[in-house]
């Protein structure tokens, strides 16, 4: 498995990616090990942001589980959420506008194609994706979008949602992640996957994305 700290991402990014991968894998011991490292490297606030954003990809049960572990740990290592106002709070219209901007950055030339596809599945999915996913959650300012996308890559590598992984491998590059950072995030997630077939498919997918990006 690639070493994300030495290979490409900063220590802070690598530590947050590790949290995301352990969270997606539901490995409690690994998550307990990763959380204080990430808090020391990136700060408690950043840790909580990547745990929060996971509900988009893992669901509320997994996110509540992870926060239960986080809250059970040393209080000095946690963000003071009760005393901190939500600086990213916005009305739904503002969240929609922010979501459109963030989603367009992630999907680049494929943005309209994505919107059309999701809207055809169900109009509410499109509205929720933009307002909730990209506006309210991924558009929050407390963690930069490159780090968020790398954490998403790690999570999707674990859960093996291939179309979404494909999209976010490209999305990470689109928002400015370096190829070596994306590769390290992918390998971090795949390190939690015991099945050999999926990691090879995921790596092949990444090679295709990286080759097209270079062109």
Secondary structure, 3 states (H helix, E strand, C coil): CCCHHHHCCCHHHHHHHHHHHHHHHCCHHHHHHHHHHHHHHHCHHHHHHHHHHCHHHHCHHHHHHHHHHHHCCCHHHCCCHHHCCCCCCCCHHHHHHHHHHHHHHHHHHHHHHHHHHHHHHCHHHHHHHHHHHHHHHCCCCCCCHHHHHHHHHHHHHHHCCHHHHHHHHHHHHHCCCCHHHHHHHHHHHHCCCCCHHHHHHHHHHHHHHHHHHHC
